[in-house]
Amino acid sequence: MMGILGALFGLSLGIQLSALAGEAPRAQTNETRSAAALSEGEVRRVDKETKKLTIRHGPLVNLDMPPMTMVFQVADPAMLEQVKAGDRIRFHAEKVGGAYTVTRIEPAK
């Protein structure tokens, strides 16, 4: 009887460890994906009245867009307080309601 209980305990422990091992790579992949989603750019103009940023950027992979300079809306007007013309940035943009919109911004490292 003890042999069966020991075998069941070992099997249960093995399944639990396998499940835990499967979770770690998924979390790491999400972090890697998040970092890869940021694009490099330089702020050319901050327009607080219209709540827009002009950014000279590299390729925007998620939008299948080549490098260029363009005007973006911002998801949160507070983003405009974080940057000034000439700042090197990393940012994420999405097409929201038909408009290209910066949804995340941080200083370039």
N, C-alpha and C positions, 0 to 999 in steps of 0.2 A: 504494500500500500504506500509506503514512504517513497518508493521509487517513482510511482505515478505522480504523487504530489510534487516531488522534486522536478520531474520532467515538465509538469504543467507550469511550475514557477519559473523555470528556466525559459520555457517557450514564451510566457507572458513578459518576462524581463527583456527577452530578445526583441519582441515586437515593439515594446515601449522604446527601447533604445533605437531601433530602426526608425520609428516615427520621429524621435527627437533629432536624429541625424538628418532626416529629410527636411526638417524645418530650417536648419541653419543655412544651407545653401540658398534657399528661397529668399531669406531675409537679405543675404549678401547680394543676391542678384537684384533685388529691388533698390538697394542703395547704389549699386553700380549703375543701374538704369537711370536713377534719378540724377546722378552726377553727369551721365552722358547726355541727358536731355537738355542741359544748360549750354547755351551758345555764347561765344565770345563777341564782344562788341565795344564800341566807344560811343558815349553819349555826345551828340553833336549839338542838341538843343533841348532845353526843358521849357515847355509852355504850360505854365500853371493855369492860365485862363481857360485853355481848351482841354486841359488834362491829358496832354500828349507828350511823348518823347520822340525825338528824332535820333535814330541809332544807326551808325555805320556798323554792319555786322558781317560775320562770317556765314558759312552755310547754316541754314536752319533745317536740320535733318528731318525733324518731325513735320515740318510744313513743306518739305521738298522744294526749298527755296535756295537759290544761289546767293553768294555774297552781294550786298548792295547797301545803299543808304535809304532808309524809309522811315515813315512816321508811324508810331504805334500808339494806340490808346493804352491806358493803364487800368488794371483791374481794381486798384486801390489808389486813390489820389495821394495817399501818404507816401507812396513810392517816389513821388516827385521831390519830396523833401530829402531823400536819401542820396540823390545824385546831382551833379552839375555838369555843364558842358566840359568835355575833355576827360571825364572819368572813364577808365577802363572797367568794364563790367562783365559779369556772366549773368545770363537771363534766360527765361523760358517764355516763349510766346505761343499763343494758340489763336485760332480763328473763332471768335465769340460773336455770335449774332451777325456774321458777315464782316466783322472788323478784326484786323490783326491787333491782338491785345497782349501786353506784357503781364504775365500772371505771377512771375517771381523774378526778383532782381537781387544781386549781391555784388560787392566789389570783386574785381578780378584779383587773383592771388599771384 
